[in-house]
Amino acid sequence: MTMEHVIFIPGVLLVGIALGWSLGAKSARTEMARRKARMKQ
């Protein structure tokens, strides 16, 4: 395993985790707002 793999693979994993976290949080906020609006009706 070369040094590029040691740096690149964890870097890609961290970017994927960060993107998943932010997109998941946005989706959760949207869903909660939708449920809250539905409950008011």
C-alpha positions in Angstrom: 0.0 0.0 0.0 1.5 3.3 -1.0 1.4 6.6 0.9 -1.2 8.0 -1.4 -3.6 5.3 -0.4 -3.0 6.0 3.3 -4.0 9.6 2.8 -6.5 9.4 0.0 -8.8 6.6 1.3 -9.5 8.1 4.8 -9.9 11.6 3.1 -12.6 10.2 0.8 -14.3 8.5 3.7 -14.3 11.7 5.7 -15.7 13.7 2.8 -18.4 11.1 2.4 -19.3 11.1 6.0 -19.5 14.9 6.0 -21.7 15.0 2.9 -24.0 12.3 4.3 -24.3 14.0 7.6 -25.2 17.4 6.1 -27.6 15.9 3.5 -29.2 13.7 6.1 -29.6 16.6 8.6 -31.2 18.7 5.8 -33.6 15.9 5.0 -34.5 15.4 8.6 -35.2 19.2 9.1 -37.4 19.2 6.0 -39.4 16.2 7.2 -39.9 17.6 10.7 -41.1 20.9 9.2 -43.5 18.9 7.0 -44.9 16.9 9.9 -45.2 20.0 12.0 -47.2 21.8 9.3 -49.4 18.7 8.9 -50.1 18.6 12.6 -51.3 22.2 12.6 -54.0 21.5 10.0 
